[in-house]
């Protein structure tokens, strides 16, 4: 049974979906904000929150470094997560991102949002 098993498929296969979300996390970390569709932003916020909770709770930096490749592709983003964001969010339990609705995209009328780090 699928009771309470919520997953946003985003119209992609699992491997493509995972790669997309990892790249979105890297872009969000490196640039601080990102403009994308609403469904992608919600999937990104959920995965980013899980990642920051895991990284924030690890006392040893080596453990966090070992876990980061499953959430983020690039080395520069991983360094920024451990160096800056871990200190920034050490007292915050959740709510690491903010989603602001921007309107609809002109071409396909998709709902656009801006997701940014708090």
Residue, then its C-alpha position, 0 to 999 in steps of 0.5 A: x500500500x502507498x499510504x503517506x508515501x509522497x514522492x514528486x516524480x517530476x516526470x522523470x526516471x529515478x536516475x534523471x530525477x536524482x541528478x536534477x535535484x543534485x544539480x539544483x542543490x549545487x546551484x542553490x548553494x553556490x548562487x544563494x537563490x534559484x528560479x525554477x518551477x514550483x514542483x522542482x522547488x518543492x522537491x529541492x526544498x525537501x531534499x535540501x532540508x534533509x541534507x542540511x539536517x544530516x550535515x548539521x548533526x554530524x560532529x565530525x567533518x569527515x562524516x559529513x564529507x562522506x555523506x555529501x556526494x549522495x546529495x550534491x555533485x560539485x566539490x565547490x558546493x560541498x566545500x561551501x556547505x561544510x564551511x559556511x552553511x553548517x555554521x550558519x544553520x547550526x541553531x536552526x532546526x528546519x526551514x532552510x529555504x524560502x519559496x516566493x511565487x513569481x507568476x507563470x512562464x510565458x511559453x508553457x504557463x508553468x508556475x515559476x518560483x524563486x527559491x532562496x536560502x534563508 
